Amino acid sequence: MAKITKDITFGELLSEHPDAAPILGNYGLHCIGCRLSISETIEQGMKAHGMDDSAIAKLIDELNQKVGKN
C-alpha cells in the first residue's frame, strides 16, 4: 500500500493495516464496526466527528509512522 492519505477509506486502511485500529480509537474513531467505514474517507469521518484539518494531519502522520511510510 502507498503512503496513507486523508482520502483513503477506513475500510481500505483497516483491510491493509488492521494494527491501525488502536490509533483510530485514540481519536474516538471506532470504525471497525461502522457501516460507513467501507466508503467513508479518513477526512470525512474525522470531520463528521468535529475534528479539524490539524487533527487530520496529525492522525495521518501517526498512521504513516505506524506502518513505516513516513
FIMARZA-711652 format. One record per residue (C-alpha): residue number from 1; x, y, z. Coordinates in Angstrom, 1 decimal, padded with zeros to 4 digits. Layout:
N
<r pos="NUM" u="X" v="Y" w="Z"/>
...
//
This chain:
70
<r pos="1" u="000.0" v="000.0" w="000.0"/>
<r pos="2" u="001.2" v="003.5" w="-000.8"/>
<r pos="3" u="001.5" v="006.2" w="001.8"/>
<r pos="4" u="-001.7" v="006.8" w="003.8"/>
<r pos="5" u="-003.6" v="009.9" w="002.9"/>
<r pos="6" u="-006.8" v="011.6" w="004.2"/>
<r pos="7" u="-008.5" v="010.3" w="001.1"/>
<r pos="8" u="-008.2" v="006.6" w="001.9"/>
<r pos="9" u="-011.3" v="004.9" w="003.2"/>
<r pos="10" u="-011.4" v="003.4" w="006.7"/>
<r pos="11" u="-012.2" v="000.1" w="005.1"/>
<r pos="12" u="-009.1" v="000.2" w="002.9"/>
<r pos="13" u="-006.9" v="001.3" w="005.8"/>
<r pos="14" u="-008.1" v="-001.4" w="008.2"/>
<r pos="15" u="-008.0" v="-004.1" w="005.5"/>
<r pos="16" u="-004.3" v="-003.3" w="004.8"/>
<r pos="17" u="-003.3" v="-002.3" w="008.3"/>
<r pos="18" u="-005.6" v="-003.8" w="011.0"/>
<r pos="19" u="-003.0" v="-002.7" w="013.6"/>
<r pos="20" u="-004.0" v="000.9" w="012.8"/>
<r pos="21" u="-007.3" v="000.4" w="014.7"/>
<r pos="22" u="-005.9" v="001.4" w="018.1"/>
<r pos="23" u="-004.6" v="004.7" w="016.7"/>
<r pos="24" u="-008.0" v="005.4" w="015.3"/>
<r pos="25" u="-009.5" v="004.6" w="018.6"/>
<r pos="26" u="-007.3" v="007.1" w="020.3"/>
<r pos="27" u="-009.1" v="009.7" w="018.2"/>
<r pos="28" u="-012.5" v="008.4" w="019.1"/>
<r pos="29" u="-012.9" v="006.8" w="015.7"/>
<r pos="30" u="-014.1" v="003.3" w="016.4"/>
<r pos="31" u="-014.6" v="002.5" w="012.7"/>
<r pos="32" u="-014.2" v="-001.3" w="012.7"/>
<r pos="33" u="-018.0" v="-001.8" w="013.3"/>
<r pos="34" u="-019.2" v="001.2" w="011.5"/>
<r pos="35" u="-021.2" v="000.5" w="008.3"/>
<r pos="36" u="-019.8" v="003.8" w="006.8"/>
<r pos="37" u="-016.2" v="002.6" w="007.1"/>
<r pos="38" u="-016.3" v="000.9" w="003.7"/>
<r pos="39" u="-016.8" v="004.1" w="001.8"/>
<r pos="40" u="-016.0" v="007.0" w="004.2"/>
<r pos="41" u="-012.6" v="008.6" w="003.9"/>
<r pos="42" u="-010.5" v="009.4" w="006.9"/>
<r pos="43" u="-011.1" v="013.1" w="006.3"/>
<r pos="44" u="-014.9" v="012.6" w="006.0"/>
<r pos="45" u="-015.0" v="010.6" w="009.2"/>
<r pos="46" u="-012.9" v="012.9" w="011.2"/>
<r pos="47" u="-014.8" v="016.0" w="010.1"/>
<r pos="48" u="-018.1" v="014.2" w="010.9"/>
<r pos="49" u="-016.7" v="013.8" w="014.4"/>
<r pos="50" u="-015.9" v="017.5" w="014.6"/>
<r pos="51" u="-012.2" v="017.4" w="014.0"/>
<r pos="52" u="-010.2" v="020.0" w="012.1"/>
<r pos="53" u="-007.5" v="019.8" w="009.4"/>
<r pos="54" u="-004.7" v="019.9" w="012.0"/>
<r pos="55" u="-006.2" v="016.8" w="013.8"/>
<r pos="56" u="-006.5" v="015.0" w="010.4"/>
<r pos="57" u="-002.8" v="015.8" w="009.6"/>
<r pos="58" u="-001.7" v="014.6" w="013.0"/>
<r pos="59" u="-003.6" v="011.3" w="012.6"/>
<r pos="60" u="-002.2" v="010.7" w="009.1"/>
<r pos="61" u="001.3" v="011.3" w="010.4"/>
<r pos="62" u="000.8" v="008.8" w="013.2"/>
<r pos="63" u="-000.7" v="006.2" w="010.8"/>
<r pos="64" u="002.2" v="006.5" w="008.4"/>
<r pos="65" u="004.7" v="006.3" w="011.2"/>
<r pos="66" u="003.0" v="003.1" w="012.4"/>
<r pos="67" u="003.1" v="001.4" w="009.0"/>
<r pos="68" u="006.6" v="002.7" w="008.1"/>
<r pos="69" u="005.6" v="005.0" w="005.3"/>
<r pos="70" u="006.8" v="008.3" w="006.9"/>
//
